[in-house]
Amino acid sequence: MPKKGKIPAIGRANTTDGGPMKVEELSVLEIGLSTNAANALARNGIPTVGDILKMETFGELFKIRGLGTKSRFGVILKMHEMGYTEWVDKVTDKSEMDFYGVSEKTKSQYLPNKD
């Protein structure tokens, strides 16, 4: 897991060199996650979208202190909405979710449909 660090400022439109920001540089506080999810990520050293994308397994999401089931799946759905479907597919691996005890009901309730 990344080290705890500074949370990027909300509403930052440009990088320090004056160029436009990349999506991966956006703060978790400004992408539309629930307050609980954004705060839990930021408190655990995951302040940007890029830091979320560095997580490679459901287990890494599962181990974030203060990130409950609804918030955890809120992060997954937000990444799906933002177009990171490959990341979503990777972290929602069935065998790993089964290992962490995620029920079929929870999966069907929270996971995006694979159209």
C-alpha atoms as an extended CHARMM CRD file, in Angstrom:
* protein
*
       115  EXT
         1         1  MET       CA              0.0000000000        0.0000000000        0.0000000000  PROA      1               0.0000000000
         2         2  PRO       CA              1.3140000000        3.5180000000       -0.7380000000  PROA      2               0.0000000000
         3         3  LYS       CA              2.6980000000        5.6120000000        2.0670000000  PROA      3               0.0000000000
         4         4  LYS       CA              0.4380000000        8.1670000000        3.6590000000  PROA      4               0.0000000000
         5         5  GLY       CA              0.9130000000       11.5550000000        2.0700000000  PROA      5               0.0000000000
         6         6  LYS       CA             -0.5850000000       14.9080000000        1.3180000000  PROA      6               0.0000000000
         7         7  ILE       CA             -4.0180000000       14.9760000000       -0.2260000000  PROA      7               0.0000000000
         8         8  PRO       CA             -4.0350000000       16.9400000000       -3.4980000000  PROA      8               0.0000000000
         9         9  ALA       CA             -5.9560000000       20.1960000000       -3.3430000000  PROA      9               0.0000000000
        10        10  ILE       CA             -9.5740000000       20.0580000000       -4.4400000000  PROA      10              0.0000000000
        11        11  GLY       CA            -10.4210000000       21.9410000000       -7.6060000000  PROA      11              0.0000000000
        12        12  ARG       CA             -6.8900000000       21.9820000000       -8.9760000000  PROA      12              0.0000000000
        13        13  ALA       CA             -7.2260000000       22.5480000000      -12.7230000000  PROA      13              0.0000000000
        14        14  ASN       CA             -3.5940000000       22.5200000000      -13.7460000000  PROA      14              0.0000000000
        15        15  THR       CA             -0.4310000000       20.6840000000      -12.8030000000  PROA      15              0.0000000000
        16        16  THR       CA              2.4930000000       22.5210000000      -11.2500000000  PROA      16              0.0000000000
        17        17  ASP       CA              3.9420000000       23.0990000000      -14.7370000000  PROA      17              0.0000000000
        18        18  GLY       CA              0.7260000000       24.8150000000      -15.8480000000  PROA      18              0.0000000000
        19        19  GLY       CA             -0.4730000000       21.9810000000      -18.1060000000  PROA      19              0.0000000000
        20        20  PRO       CA             -3.8360000000       20.2410000000      -17.8040000000  PROA      20              0.0000000000
        21        21  MET       CA             -4.1770000000       17.5720000000      -15.1530000000  PROA      21              0.0000000000
        22        22  LYS       CA             -4.3200000000       13.9050000000      -15.9970000000  PROA      22              0.0000000000
        23        23  VAL       CA             -7.2950000000       12.0000000000      -14.6130000000  PROA      23              0.0000000000
        24        24  GLU       CA             -4.9100000000        9.8570000000      -12.5530000000  PROA      24              0.0000000000
        25        25  GLU       CA             -3.8090000000       13.0040000000      -10.6920000000  PROA      25              0.0000000000
        26        26  LEU       CA             -7.3210000000       13.8780000000       -9.5230000000  PROA      26              0.0000000000
        27        27  SER       CA             -7.8970000000       13.7280000000       -5.8030000000  PROA      27              0.0000000000
        28        28  VAL       CA            -10.2120000000       11.0050000000       -4.4940000000  PROA      28              0.0000000000
        29        29  LEU       CA            -12.0530000000       13.9010000000       -2.8520000000  PROA      29              0.0000000000
        30        30  GLU       CA            -13.0880000000       15.3560000000       -6.2090000000  PROA      30              0.0000000000
        31        31  ILE       CA            -14.2340000000       12.3840000000       -8.2870000000  PROA      31              0.0000000000
        32        32  GLY       CA            -17.6510000000       11.8960000000       -6.7330000000  PROA      32              0.0000000000
        33        33  LEU       CA            -17.0320000000        9.1210000000       -4.2350000000  PROA      33              0.0000000000
        34        34  SER       CA            -18.9910000000        9.1230000000       -1.0060000000  PROA      34              0.0000000000
        35        35  THR       CA            -17.4190000000       11.2170000000        1.7270000000  PROA      35              0.0000000000
        36        36  ASN       CA            -16.7090000000        8.0830000000        3.7450000000  PROA      36              0.0000000000
        37        37  ALA       CA            -14.9580000000        6.3340000000        0.8470000000  PROA      37              0.0000000000
        38        38  ALA       CA            -12.8850000000        9.3860000000       -0.1310000000  PROA      38              0.0000000000
        39        39  ASN       CA            -11.8280000000       10.0530000000        3.4630000000  PROA      39              0.0000000000
        40        40  ALA       CA            -10.9420000000        6.4070000000        4.1220000000  PROA      40              0.0000000000
        41        41  LEU       CA             -8.8030000000        6.2560000000        0.9900000000  PROA      41              0.0000000000
        42        42  ALA       CA             -7.0710000000        9.5530000000        1.7480000000  PROA      42              0.0000000000
        43        43  ARG       CA             -6.4020000000        8.5920000000        5.3870000000  PROA      43              0.0000000000
        44        44  ASN       CA             -4.8190000000        5.3450000000        4.2130000000  PROA      44              0.0000000000
        45        45  GLY       CA             -2.3620000000        6.9500000000        1.8080000000  PROA      45              0.0000000000
        46        46  ILE       CA             -4.4440000000        6.6670000000       -1.3580000000  PROA      46              0.0000000000
        47        47  PRO       CA             -5.0720000000       10.3330000000       -2.2330000000  PROA      47              0.0000000000
        48        48  THR       CA             -5.4340000000       10.1360000000       -6.0390000000  PROA      48              0.0000000000
        49        49  VAL       CA             -7.1130000000        8.1190000000       -8.7810000000  PROA      49              0.0000000000
        50        50  GLY       CA             -3.6480000000        6.9540000000       -9.8280000000  PROA      50              0.0000000000
        51        51  ASP       CA             -3.1070000000        5.5070000000       -6.3550000000  PROA      51              0.0000000000
        52        52  ILE       CA             -6.3900000000        3.5950000000       -6.6110000000  PROA      52              0.0000000000
        53        53  LEU       CA             -5.2870000000        2.1970000000       -9.9670000000  PROA      53              0.0000000000
        54        54  LYS       CA             -2.0490000000        0.9140000000       -8.3980000000  PROA      54              0.0000000000
        55        55  MET       CA             -4.0960000000       -1.5420000000       -6.3500000000  PROA      55              0.0000000000
        56        56  GLU       CA             -4.1270000000       -4.8460000000       -8.1700000000  PROA      56              0.0000000000
        57        57  THR       CA             -6.3730000000       -7.0810000000       -6.0860000000  PROA      57              0.0000000000
        58        58  PHE       CA             -9.6660000000       -7.0500000000       -4.2390000000  PROA      58              0.0000000000
        59        59  GLY       CA             -7.6470000000       -7.9180000000       -1.1390000000  PROA      59              0.0000000000
        60        60  GLU       CA             -5.9070000000       -4.5470000000       -1.2590000000  PROA      60              0.0000000000
        61        61  LEU       CA             -9.2890000000       -2.8070000000       -1.2960000000  PROA      61              0.0000000000
        62        62  PHE       CA            -10.5690000000       -5.1480000000        1.3950000000  PROA      62              0.0000000000
        63        63  LYS       CA             -7.7170000000       -4.2440000000        3.7610000000  PROA      63              0.0000000000
        64        64  ILE       CA             -8.2730000000       -0.4720000000        3.6810000000  PROA      64              0.0000000000
        65        65  ARG       CA             -9.2150000000        0.5650000000        7.1910000000  PROA      65              0.0000000000
        66        66  GLY       CA            -12.5690000000        2.3420000000        7.3390000000  PROA      66              0.0000000000
        67        67  LEU       CA            -13.6850000000        1.2400000000        3.8710000000  PROA      67              0.0000000000
        68        68  GLY       CA            -16.8010000000       -0.8880000000        4.3230000000  PROA      68              0.0000000000
        69        69  THR       CA            -18.6160000000       -3.0140000000        1.7790000000  PROA      69              0.0000000000
        70        70  LYS       CA            -20.7630000000       -0.2350000000        0.3130000000  PROA      70              0.0000000000
        71        71  SER       CA            -17.8070000000        2.1760000000        0.0540000000  PROA      71              0.0000000000
        72        72  ARG       CA            -15.5160000000       -0.5120000000       -1.3570000000  PROA      72              0.0000000000
        73        73  PHE       CA            -17.9660000000       -1.2740000000       -4.1470000000  PROA      73              0.0000000000
        74        74  GLY       CA            -18.5830000000        2.4680000000       -4.5840000000  PROA      74              0.0000000000
        75        75  VAL       CA            -14.8950000000        2.8090000000       -5.4890000000  PROA      75              0.0000000000
        76        76  ILE       CA            -15.1710000000       -0.0810000000       -7.9380000000  PROA      76              0.0000000000
        77        77  LEU       CA            -18.2850000000        1.4070000000       -9.5790000000  PROA      77              0.0000000000
        78        78  LYS       CA            -16.6960000000        4.8580000000       -9.8060000000  PROA      78              0.0000000000
        79        79  MET       CA            -13.6290000000        3.4230000000      -11.5370000000  PROA      79              0.0000000000
        80        80  HSD       CA            -15.9830000000        1.6130000000      -13.9340000000  PROA      80              0.0000000000
        81        81  GLU       CA            -17.8570000000        4.8730000000      -14.6430000000  PROA      81              0.0000000000
        82        82  MET       CA            -14.5230000000        6.5790000000      -15.3200000000  PROA      82              0.0000000000
        83        83  GLY       CA            -13.7030000000        3.9450000000      -17.9360000000  PROA      83              0.0000000000
        84        84  TYR       CA            -11.1890000000        1.8260000000      -16.0240000000  PROA      84              0.0000000000
        85        85  THR       CA            -12.9580000000       -1.4280000000      -16.8990000000  PROA      85              0.0000000000
        86        86  GLU       CA             -9.7370000000       -3.4590000000      -17.1160000000  PROA      86              0.0000000000
        87        87  TRP       CA             -8.8860000000       -2.4090000000      -13.5430000000  PROA      87              0.0000000000
        88        88  VAL       CA            -12.4120000000       -3.3040000000      -12.4220000000  PROA      88              0.0000000000
        89        89  ASP       CA            -12.1570000000       -6.7230000000      -14.0610000000  PROA      89              0.0000000000
        90        90  LYS       CA             -8.7980000000       -7.3060000000      -12.3580000000  PROA      90              0.0000000000
        91        91  VAL       CA             -9.9010000000       -6.3750000000       -8.8230000000  PROA      91              0.0000000000
        92        92  THR       CA            -13.2420000000       -8.1580000000       -9.0540000000  PROA      92              0.0000000000
        93        93  ASP       CA            -11.7010000000      -11.5470000000       -9.7820000000  PROA      93              0.0000000000
        94        94  LYS       CA            -14.2770000000      -14.1320000000       -8.6770000000  PROA      94              0.0000000000
        95        95  SER       CA            -11.8810000000      -16.4550000000       -6.8650000000  PROA      95              0.0000000000
        96        96  GLU       CA            -10.4090000000      -13.6420000000       -4.7990000000  PROA      96              0.0000000000
        97        97  MET       CA            -13.7920000000      -12.1820000000       -3.9270000000  PROA      97              0.0000000000
        98        98  ASP       CA            -14.9100000000      -15.6570000000       -2.8650000000  PROA      98              0.0000000000
        99        99  PHE       CA            -11.7980000000      -15.9090000000       -0.6910000000  PROA      99              0.0000000000
       100       100  TYR       CA            -12.8190000000      -12.7040000000        1.1240000000  PROA      100             0.0000000000
       101       101  GLY       CA            -16.3610000000      -14.0050000000        1.5980000000  PROA      101             0.0000000000
       102       102  VAL       CA            -18.2090000000      -11.7040000000       -0.7880000000  PROA      102             0.0000000000
       103       103  SER       CA            -21.6360000000      -13.2490000000       -1.3020000000  PROA      103             0.0000000000
       104       104  GLU       CA            -23.3030000000      -13.6820000000       -4.6860000000  PROA      104             0.0000000000
       105       105  LYS       CA            -26.0510000000      -11.3150000000       -3.5000000000  PROA      105             0.0000000000
       106       106  THR       CA            -23.4980000000       -8.6010000000       -2.7380000000  PROA      106             0.0000000000
       107       107  LYS       CA            -21.7660000000       -9.1320000000       -6.0790000000  PROA      107             0.0000000000
       108       108  SER       CA            -25.0390000000       -8.8500000000       -8.0090000000  PROA      108             0.0000000000
       109       109  GLN       CA            -26.1100000000       -5.8170000000       -5.9800000000  PROA      109             0.0000000000
       110       110  TYR       CA            -22.9220000000       -3.7870000000       -6.3170000000  PROA      110             0.0000000000
       111       111  LEU       CA            -20.8730000000       -4.9140000000       -9.3130000000  PROA      111             0.0000000000
       112       112  PRO       CA            -21.3840000000       -3.3330000000      -12.7190000000  PROA      112             0.0000000000
       113       113  ASN       CA            -23.0790000000       -5.4790000000      -15.3430000000  PROA      113             0.0000000000
       114       114  LYS       CA            -20.6670000000       -6.9340000000      -17.8620000000  PROA      114             0.0000000000
       115       115  ASP       CA            -22.4480000000       -6.0020000000      -21.0740000000  PROA      115             0.0000000000
